[in-house]
């Protein structure tokens, strides 16, 4: 996609719930975000990125939405961008439209790399499954005897290739990244990802949180500079744990939509359309997003 990255999996305009915004034309809806371009030709280098309250799991957009989710994702993304010492895609040339002020950003269009820059400081999720099968994650050999949720000796870069629309992203090795985007760009993305992850981990720790893993997306601007884009360090792109719970040996309770995934796994065989989420699952998920945003933005100066 030429321009700002969006979550994969297009959603029809009717299903997305994208709102009409004066001066902006709706051009795309992913699973959880809506993109708009300015109707002013002088601003065609910008994109309006609106975080919706939609929630997805197992490649399906679910119903109902999660109240406050879009606002909390945007709040966290902006908060992190202010604290990370790398160039980012945010633009302040024009004001965010009032219709979406609390859940949108205006960004510079970038030529995005087709790489999801995943960094893991702890072993869980798909990385845990791969480690159990091979002793490696994305070609990175790891020590024997690691346990689920355990801290890795050092954070590792475990990239994925962003597959074409409708296909699944694929975990790849660093050598494959080199083949796709070249050695110089591959090294830059790896080094920047590890740099940001380590800085973010230190900040999260101040709020009593563990940043277990996350994914970044980068692009280049018109000058060829590598820019951090997309959302960053949100519960949709990252796995956060309570440090106190982790110290007690609890490894599975995270500040994201894992509640939704767990409920679906217990109540749906992934055939046909997914069931409607119960009110209590929606409320618990909304609380997790809100709690994470509050803990990070309020407890860290």
C-alpha positions as CSV (number, residue, x, y, z in Angstrom):
1,X,0.0,0.0,0.0
2,X,1.4,3.4,-1.0
3,X,0.8,5.5,2.1
4,X,0.2,4.9,5.7
5,X,-0.1,1.3,6.9
6,X,-3.4,0.0,8.0
7,X,-4.5,-3.1,9.7
8,X,-4.8,-5.9,7.2
9,X,-8.2,-7.1,6.1
10,X,-10.5,-4.6,4.4
11,X,-13.9,-3.9,5.9
12,X,-16.8,-2.5,3.7
13,X,-17.8,1.1,4.4
14,X,-21.2,0.0,5.5
15,X,-19.8,-2.5,8.0
16,X,-17.0,-0.2,9.3
17,X,-19.2,2.5,10.7
18,X,-16.8,5.1,9.3
19,X,-18.2,8.6,9.9
20,X,-18.5,11.4,7.3
21,X,-16.0,14.1,8.0
22,X,-16.1,17.5,6.4
23,X,-13.1,18.1,4.2
24,X,-11.9,14.5,4.3
25,X,-12.7,11.6,2.0
26,X,-13.0,8.1,3.4
27,X,-10.6,5.9,1.4
28,X,-10.2,2.6,3.3
29,X,-11.3,0.7,6.4
30,X,-9.2,-2.0,7.9
31,X,-10.3,-4.3,10.7
32,X,-10.0,-1.6,13.3
33,X,-9.0,1.6,11.6
34,X,-10.4,4.0,9.0
35,X,-8.3,6.1,6.6
36,X,-9.2,9.4,5.1
37,X,-7.5,11.7,2.6
38,X,-7.9,15.5,2.5
39,X,-10.1,17.0,-0.2
40,X,-7.6,19.9,-0.3
41,X,-5.0,19.0,-3.0
42,X,-2.3,20.9,-1.1
43,X,-2.7,18.3,1.7
44,X,-2.5,15.2,-0.3
45,X,0.7,14.2,1.5
46,X,-1.3,13.7,4.7
47,X,-3.6,10.9,5.9
48,X,-6.2,11.0,8.7
49,X,-6.0,7.8,10.7
50,X,-9.1,7.1,12.8
51,X,-9.0,4.3,15.4
52,X,-12.4,2.8,15.7
53,X,-13.9,0.8,18.6
54,X,-14.0,-2.3,16.5
55,X,-12.3,-5.4,17.8
56,X,-11.0,-8.3,15.7
57,X,-9.8,-11.8,16.6
58,X,-9.1,-14.9,14.5
59,X,-9.3,-12.7,11.3
60,X,-12.9,-11.6,12.0
61,X,-14.3,-8.3,13.1
62,X,-16.5,-9.0,16.1
63,X,-19.7,-7.5,17.4
64,X,-20.4,-5.4,19.4
65,X,-17.6,-2.8,19.6
66,X,-15.5,-2.1,22.7
67,X,-16.4,1.3,24.1
68,X,-13.5,3.7,24.4
69,X,-11.1,1.4,22.6
70,X,-10.2,3.8,19.8
71,X,-9.7,6.8,22.1
72,X,-7.4,4.7,24.4
73,X,-5.4,3.4,21.5
74,X,-4.9,7.0,20.1
75,X,-4.1,8.4,23.6
76,X,-1.4,5.8,24.0
77,X,0.1,6.1,20.5
78,X,0.4,9.9,20.9
79,X,1.8,9.5,24.4
80,X,4.5,7.1,23.2
81,X,5.4,9.2,20.1
82,X,6.1,12.1,22.4
83,X,8.7,10.1,24.4
84,X,10.5,8.1,21.7
85,X,13.7,9.5,20.3
86,X,13.1,8.4,16.7
87,X,11.3,10.3,13.8
88,X,7.6,9.5,13.6
89,X,4.8,10.1,11.1
90,X,2.7,12.5,13.1
91,X,1.9,15.8,11.4
92,X,0.6,19.0,13.1
93,X,0.0,21.0,9.9
94,X,-3.8,20.9,10.3
95,X,-6.2,20.3,13.2
96,X,-7.8,16.9,13.7
97,X,-11.5,17.2,12.8
98,X,-13.9,17.6,15.7
99,X,-15.9,14.5,14.7
100,X,-13.0,12.2,15.6
101,X,-10.8,14.4,17.7
102,X,-10.2,11.9,20.6
103,X,-9.5,8.9,18.4
104,X,-7.6,10.1,15.4
105,X,-4.2,11.3,14.2
106,X,-3.0,13.2,11.2
107,X,0.0,11.5,9.7
108,X,2.4,12.0,6.8
109,X,2.1,9.4,4.1
110,X,5.0,7.0,4.0
111,X,6.2,4.3,1.6
112,X,5.9,1.5,4.1
113,X,8.3,-1.5,4.4
114,X,6.4,-4.8,4.0
115,X,7.9,-5.9,7.4
116,X,6.4,-6.2,10.8
117,X,9.2,-5.5,13.2
118,X,8.4,-7.7,16.1
119,X,10.6,-7.5,19.2
120,X,10.3,-10.0,22.1
121,X,11.7,-9.5,25.6
122,X,9.7,-12.4,27.0
123,X,8.6,-15.7,25.4
124,X,4.9,-16.2,24.8
125,X,2.3,-16.3,22.0
126,X,3.4,-17.7,18.7
127,X,7.0,-17.4,19.7
128,X,6.4,-19.9,22.5
129,X,4.9,-22.4,20.1
130,X,7.8,-22.0,17.6
131,X,10.4,-22.3,20.4
132,X,8.7,-25.5,21.7
133,X,8.9,-27.0,18.2
134,X,12.4,-25.8,17.1
135,X,14.2,-24.2,19.9
136,X,14.2,-21.0,17.8
137,X,12.1,-18.0,17.0
138,X,12.4,-16.6,13.5
139,X,15.8,-18.3,13.1
140,X,17.1,-16.9,16.4
141,X,18.5,-19.8,18.5
142,X,17.5,-19.6,22.1
143,X,18.8,-21.4,25.3
144,X,17.2,-24.7,26.3
145,X,14.8,-24.8,29.2
146,X,12.9,-21.6,28.8
147,X,9.4,-21.6,30.2
148,X,6.2,-19.8,29.1
149,X,6.3,-16.1,29.9
150,X,10.0,-16.3,30.9
151,X,12.4,-13.4,30.3
152,X,14.8,-13.8,27.4
153,X,18.5,-13.2,28.0
154,X,18.2,-10.2,25.6
155,X,15.3,-8.8,23.5
156,X,15.3,-10.4,20.1
157,X,14.2,-9.1,16.7
158,X,11.7,-11.6,15.2
159,X,10.3,-10.1,12.0
160,X,7.2,-11.0,10.0
161,X,6.5,-10.5,6.3
162,X,3.3,-8.5,5.7
163,X,1.3,-10.7,3.4
164,X,-0.9,-9.4,0.6
165,X,-4.5,-8.6,1.5
166,X,-6.5,-11.6,2.7
167,X,-3.4,-13.7,3.4
168,X,-1.7,-14.4,6.8
169,X,1.5,-12.6,7.8
170,X,4.5,-15.0,7.9
171,X,7.3,-15.1,10.4
172,X,10.6,-14.8,8.7
173,X,14.3,-14.8,9.5
174,X,16.6,-11.7,9.5
175,X,18.3,-13.1,6.4
176,X,14.9,-13.1,4.6
177,X,14.4,-9.5,5.6
178,X,17.7,-8.7,4.0
179,X,16.5,-10.4,0.8
180,X,13.3,-8.4,0.8
181,X,14.5,-4.8,1.6
182,X,18.3,-5.0,1.4
183,X,21.0,-5.3,4.1
184,X,21.2,-1.6,5.0
185,X,17.4,-1.2,5.5
186,X,17.2,-4.5,7.3
187,X,19.9,-3.6,9.8
188,X,18.3,-0.1,10.4
189,X,14.9,-1.6,11.1
190,X,16.3,-4.2,13.5
191,X,18.5,-1.6,15.4
192,X,15.7,1.0,15.6
193,X,13.2,-1.7,16.8
194,X,15.5,-2.9,19.5
195,X,16.3,0.7,20.5
196,X,12.7,1.7,20.9
197,X,11.7,-1.5,22.6
198,X,14.4,-1.1,25.3
199,X,13.5,2.5,25.9
200,X,9.8,1.7,26.1
201,X,10.4,-1.3,28.4
202,X,12.2,0.9,30.9
203,X,9.3,3.4,30.9
204,X,6.7,0.7,31.3
205,X,8.6,-0.7,34.3
206,X,8.1,2.6,36.1
207,X,4.3,2.0,35.8
208,X,4.7,-1.5,37.2
209,X,4.3,-3.1,33.8
210,X,6.3,-5.5,31.7
211,X,6.4,-5.0,27.9
212,X,6.6,-8.6,26.9
213,X,6.6,-8.0,23.1
214,X,5.5,-5.6,20.5
215,X,5.6,-4.8,16.8
216,X,6.6,-1.7,15.0
217,X,6.1,-0.6,11.4
218,X,8.4,1.7,9.5
219,X,8.4,3.6,6.2
220,X,10.4,6.2,4.4
221,X,9.4,9.7,3.6
222,X,10.2,11.8,0.5
223,X,13.8,12.4,1.7
224,X,14.4,8.7,2.2
225,X,14.5,9.0,6.0
226,X,13.2,5.9,7.9
227,X,10.2,7.0,9.9
228,X,8.3,5.1,12.6
229,X,4.6,4.9,11.6
230,X,1.4,3.1,12.3
231,X,0.2,2.8,15.9
232,X,2.9,2.2,18.4
233,X,3.1,0.3,21.8
234,X,-0.7,0.0,22.1
235,X,-2.4,-3.0,23.5
236,X,-3.4,-3.9,20.0
237,X,0.2,-4.2,18.9
238,X,1.9,-5.1,22.2
239,X,1.6,-7.6,25.1
240,X,1.8,-5.9,28.5
241,X,1.8,-7.8,31.8
242,X,1.5,-6.6,35.4
243,X,5.0,-6.8,37.0
244,X,3.5,-7.8,40.3
245,X,1.4,-10.6,38.7
246,X,4.5,-11.8,36.8
247,X,6.5,-11.9,40.0
248,X,3.8,-14.1,41.5
249,X,4.2,-16.5,38.6
250,X,1.1,-15.4,36.6
251,X,1.9,-15.3,32.9
252,X,-1.3,-15.2,30.9
253,X,-3.2,-12.1,32.1
254,X,-2.4,-9.3,29.7
255,X,-3.7,-5.8,29.1
256,X,-5.3,-6.4,25.7
257,X,-8.0,-8.4,23.9
258,X,-6.8,-11.7,25.2
259,X,-10.1,-11.9,27.1
260,X,-11.9,-11.9,23.8
261,X,-9.6,-14.5,22.2
262,X,-10.0,-16.8,25.2
263,X,-13.8,-16.5,25.2
264,X,-14.0,-17.2,21.4
265,X,-11.7,-20.2,21.8
266,X,-14.1,-21.6,24.4
267,X,-17.3,-20.8,22.5
268,X,-16.6,-20.9,18.8
269,X,-15.1,-23.5,16.5
270,X,-14.0,-20.8,14.0
271,X,-16.4,-22.0,11.4
272,X,-18.8,-19.5,9.9
273,X,-19.5,-16.2,11.6
274,X,-18.3,-15.7,15.1
275,X,-20.9,-15.3,18.0
276,X,-21.8,-11.9,19.5
277,X,-19.6,-11.1,22.5
278,X,-21.4,-11.2,25.8
279,X,-21.7,-7.8,27.7
280,X,-19.4,-8.9,30.5
281,X,-16.6,-9.8,28.0
282,X,-17.0,-6.4,26.3
283,X,-16.9,-4.6,29.7
284,X,-13.8,-6.5,30.9
285,X,-12.0,-5.8,27.6
286,X,-12.8,-2.1,27.7
287,X,-11.6,-2.0,31.3
288,X,-8.2,-3.5,30.3
289,X,-7.7,-0.9,27.6
290,X,-8.6,1.9,29.9
291,X,-6.5,0.6,32.8
292,X,-3.4,0.3,30.6
293,X,-3.8,3.8,29.2
294,X,-4.3,5.2,32.7
295,X,-1.4,3.4,34.3
296,X,1.1,4.5,31.6
297,X,0.0,8.1,31.1
298,X,-0.7,8.9,34.7
299,X,2.0,7.1,36.5
300,X,4.9,8.1,34.3
301,X,5.9,11.8,34.3
